[in-house]
Amino acid sequence: MSRRFITPLDRYIAGEFTRIFMVTIMGFPVLVFVIDLVDNLRKYQEKKLGAQALALSYLYWIPDTLFMILPAAVLFATVFSIGTFTRYSEITAAKASGISFYRFIAPILVMASMAMGLDLVFSEVAPPANAERIKLLAGKAPSAEDDRYNFVFPSDQGRVYRVYTLNVRDKYVNDIEIEERGSEKRPGLLISAKRGDWNDKRGWSLQSGVVHVIPNETADLAFSFDSLMDRRLKETPRELRASARETEEMRFAELSTYIKALERSGADVNNLKVERMLKIAIPVTCLIIALFGAPLATSSQRGGAAYGIAVSLATTVFFLVLIQLTKAIGSKGIIPPETAAWVPNMLVGTFAIILMSRVRT
């Protein structure tokens, strides 16, 4: 008779893991929120945030919090469940029945893989929620009538705007430059104008300027104009007035577009590249941390809950410190920023391979 692919033992192991995992992901956000409230209560009071607005801000913060703590939750669930199985000799009994340690922890690795997929979902759900939270914590919306001076604005289409003066109330700009890098299929473009006026129906109308068409590095065709309608300049005055979004407000694709726009303007984007790759690297940590925690939890049969908590907290703190270090290293360009984002996983994965190779199967 062939063995069933999913055995009662698999369901038992997965159930024990899931129970601890669910308790952890429900408890950790509460702890994070309490710490944040204690640290920032005075600031929230100064902004006159009501209890409803504050509670809603924490509700918006849940996806981002879960995105960061899911690897820790997987680690806690792995260490505590495997630790319990070790203390009660259930792993020994399974080995005596011909079940290897690797087969024994297979349900945990499956659950960790599911957590990884869930974390990838949170990485895309969190940015818009973070944007709403930032608006709430600002206390009030930025005034649309404020001017903005001498700034650079990277557009989603890969263009870069340099504006000396923006007046949102009267809907005009003074001294604007629009730069569009060329490619093999189309020449580069540089438009400079003394003034631009916004019309809600027609868009931007530029006056008194010059258009430079740059087909290659040596050629430059210049044309003067009295008035020009730029259909690709679609941002409204209010959108130009908005400050650049934080990385936690952008999804992976949005952050990629933003990075490309900044690169065209010559800005340093190493830190942004690290942040973008972490949106994938952190979810993958769920699986790697399970491989690390499973053999580590079998090293002590009498440590009990204190041992599990110590191992889990120490590993979590170590991993968070590694992330901050690799952010700094990647931002400085010491190693490629995309590689820097994977360094914590590489180190933990190496330790996991060593520990797994030493486990008696």
Solvent accessible surface area in square Angstrom, and as a share of the most:
residue,aa,sasa,rsa
1,M,241,1.07
2,S,101,0.65
3,R,197,0.72
4,R,154,0.56
5,F,184,0.77
6,I,97,0.49
7,T,35,0.21
8,P,74,0.46
9,L,53,0.26
10,D,14,0.07
11,R,131,0.48
12,Y,100,0.38
13,I,1,0.00
14,A,21,0.16
15,G,39,0.38
16,E,29,0.13
17,F,2,0.01
18,T,45,0.26
19,R,137,0.50
20,I,25,0.13
21,F,18,0.08
22,M,83,0.37
23,V,94,0.54
24,T,12,0.07
25,I,25,0.13
26,M,122,0.55
27,G,37,0.35
28,F,45,0.19
29,P,11,0.07
30,V,90,0.52
31,L,102,0.51
32,V,46,0.27
33,F,30,0.13
34,V,80,0.46
35,I,91,0.46
36,D,20,0.10
37,L,62,0.31
38,V,110,0.63
39,D,105,0.54
40,N,36,0.18
41,L,80,0.40
42,R,187,0.68
43,K,96,0.41
44,Y,8,0.03
45,Q,116,0.52
46,E,124,0.56
47,K,86,0.36
48,K,181,0.77
49,L,31,0.15
50,G,42,0.41
51,A,88,0.68
52,Q,156,0.69
53,A,28,0.21
54,L,25,0.13
55,A,62,0.48
56,L,66,0.33
57,S,1,0.01
58,Y,24,0.09
59,L,105,0.52
60,Y,63,0.24
61,W,43,0.15
62,I,61,0.31
63,P,20,0.12
64,D,33,0.17
65,T,7,0.04
66,L,24,0.12
67,F,16,0.07
68,M,77,0.34
69,I,19,0.10
70,L,1,0.00
71,P,9,0.06
72,A,10,0.08
73,A,0,0.00
74,V,0,0.00
75,L,1,0.01
76,F,20,0.08
77,A,0,0.00
78,T,0,0.00
79,V,2,0.01
80,F,46,0.19
81,S,0,0.00
82,I,0,0.00
83,G,9,0.08
84,T,29,0.17
85,F,0,0.00
86,T,13,0.07
87,R,93,0.34
88,Y,155,0.59
89,S,60,0.39
90,E,52,0.23
91,I,11,0.06
92,T,89,0.52
93,A,59,0.46
94,A,9,0.07
95,K,67,0.28
96,A,92,0.71
97,S,80,0.51
98,G,60,0.58
99,I,41,0.21
100,S,38,0.25
101,F,1,0.00
102,Y,99,0.38
103,R,93,0.34
104,F,4,0.01
105,I,0,0.00
106,A,30,0.23
107,P,11,0.07
108,I,0,0.00
109,L,42,0.21
110,V,86,0.49
111,M,43,0.19
112,A,0,0.00
113,S,43,0.27
114,M,122,0.54
115,A,5,0.04
116,M,45,0.20
117,G,32,0.30
118,L,75,0.37
119,D,0,0.00
120,L,71,0.35
121,V,82,0.47
122,F,34,0.14
123,S,8,0.05
124,E,65,0.29
125,V,70,0.40
126,A,4,0.03
127,P,3,0.02
128,P,53,0.33
129,A,14,0.11
130,N,8,0.04
131,A,19,0.15
132,E,72,0.32
133,R,33,0.12
134,I,65,0.33
135,K,133,0.57
136,L,47,0.23
137,L,27,0.13
138,A,51,0.39
139,G,37,0.36
140,K,166,0.70
141,A,85,0.66
142,P,112,0.70
143,S,56,0.36
144,A,26,0.21
145,E,109,0.49
146,D,62,0.32
147,D,50,0.26
148,R,54,0.20
149,Y,132,0.50
150,N,120,0.62
151,F,18,0.07
152,V,74,0.42
153,F,37,0.16
154,P,22,0.14
155,S,2,0.02
156,D,116,0.60
157,Q,69,0.30
158,G,6,0.05
159,R,2,0.01
160,V,1,0.01
161,Y,0,0.00
162,R,78,0.28
163,V,4,0.02
164,Y,126,0.48
165,T,18,0.11
166,L,0,0.00
167,N,15,0.08
168,V,12,0.07
169,R,155,0.57
170,D,81,0.42
171,K,77,0.33
172,Y,40,0.15
173,V,0,0.00
174,N,45,0.23
175,D,68,0.35
176,I,3,0.01
177,E,71,0.32
178,I,2,0.01
179,E,33,0.15
180,E,16,0.07
181,R,131,0.48
182,G,42,0.41
183,S,73,0.47
184,E,184,0.83
185,K,196,0.83
186,R,120,0.44
187,P,60,0.38
188,G,7,0.07
189,L,44,0.22
190,L,50,0.25
191,I,7,0.04
192,S,33,0.21
193,A,7,0.06
194,K,135,0.57
195,R,93,0.34
196,G,0,0.00
197,D,46,0.24
198,W,41,0.14
199,N,51,0.26
200,D,103,0.54
201,K,193,0.82
202,R,144,0.52
203,G,14,0.14
204,W,2,0.01
205,S,20,0.13
206,L,0,0.00
207,Q,48,0.22
208,S,62,0.40
209,G,10,0.10
210,V,46,0.27
211,V,24,0.14
212,H,45,0.20
213,V,35,0.20
214,I,63,0.32
215,P,68,0.43
216,N,81,0.41
217,E,178,0.80
218,T,134,0.78
219,A,33,0.26
220,D,83,0.43
221,L,97,0.48
222,A,60,0.46
223,F,120,0.50
224,S,97,0.63
225,F,29,0.12
226,D,125,0.65
227,S,73,0.47
228,L,52,0.26
229,M,63,0.28
230,D,16,0.08
231,R,162,0.59
232,R,74,0.27
233,L,4,0.02
234,K,128,0.54
235,E,22,0.10
236,T,43,0.25
237,P,6,0.04
238,R,159,0.58
239,E,87,0.39
240,L,0,0.00
241,R,51,0.18
242,A,53,0.41
243,S,83,0.54
244,A,65,0.51
245,R,111,0.41
246,E,95,0.43
247,T,26,0.15
248,E,75,0.34
249,E,22,0.10
250,M,2,0.01
251,R,91,0.33
252,F,66,0.28
253,A,69,0.54
254,E,61,0.28
255,L,0,0.00
256,S,18,0.12
257,T,48,0.28
258,Y,42,0.16
259,I,3,0.01
260,K,111,0.47
261,A,0,0.00
262,L,27,0.14
263,E,74,0.33
264,R,80,0.29
265,S,32,0.20
266,G,64,0.61
267,A,46,0.36
268,D,112,0.58
269,V,10,0.06
270,N,36,0.19
271,N,70,0.36
272,L,25,0.12
273,K,40,0.17
274,V,0,0.00
275,E,40,0.18
276,R,34,0.12
277,M,33,0.15
278,L,10,0.05
279,K,23,0.10
280,I,62,0.32
281,A,2,0.01
282,I,9,0.05
283,P,0,0.00
284,V,36,0.21
285,T,1,0.01
286,C,0,0.00
287,L,51,0.25
288,I,31,0.15
289,I,5,0.03
290,A,0,0.00
291,L,55,0.27
292,F,26,0.11
293,G,0,0.00
294,A,0,0.00
295,P,6,0.04
296,L,38,0.19
297,A,1,0.01
298,T,36,0.21
299,S,80,0.52
300,S,34,0.22
301,Q,114,0.51
302,R,231,0.84
303,G,28,0.27
304,G,21,0.20
305,A,61,0.47
306,A,75,0.58
307,Y,60,0.23
308,G,4,0.04
309,I,77,0.39
310,A,60,0.46
311,V,20,0.11
312,S,0,0.00
313,L,88,0.44
314,A,65,0.50
315,T,11,0.07
316,T,26,0.15
317,V,90,0.52
318,F,95,0.40
319,F,18,0.07
320,L,81,0.40
321,V,78,0.45
322,L,18,0.09
323,I,8,0.04
324,Q,108,0.48
325,L,97,0.48
326,T,3,0.02
327,K,44,0.18
328,A,54,0.42
329,I,62,0.31
330,G,0,0.00
331,S,29,0.19
332,K,159,0.67
333,G,40,0.39
334,I,127,0.64
335,I,53,0.27
336,P,84,0.53
337,P,15,0.09
338,E,55,0.25
339,T,54,0.32
340,A,0,0.00
341,A,1,0.01
342,W,65,0.23
343,V,33,0.19
344,P,3,0.02
345,N,7,0.03
346,M,107,0.48
347,L,73,0.36
348,V,3,0.01
349,G,16,0.15
350,T,72,0.42
351,F,100,0.42
352,A,3,0.02
353,I,125,0.63
354,I,73,0.37
355,L,46,0.23
356,M,29,0.13
357,S,82,0.53
358,R,187,0.68
359,V,25,0.15
360,R,211,0.77
361,T,78,0.45
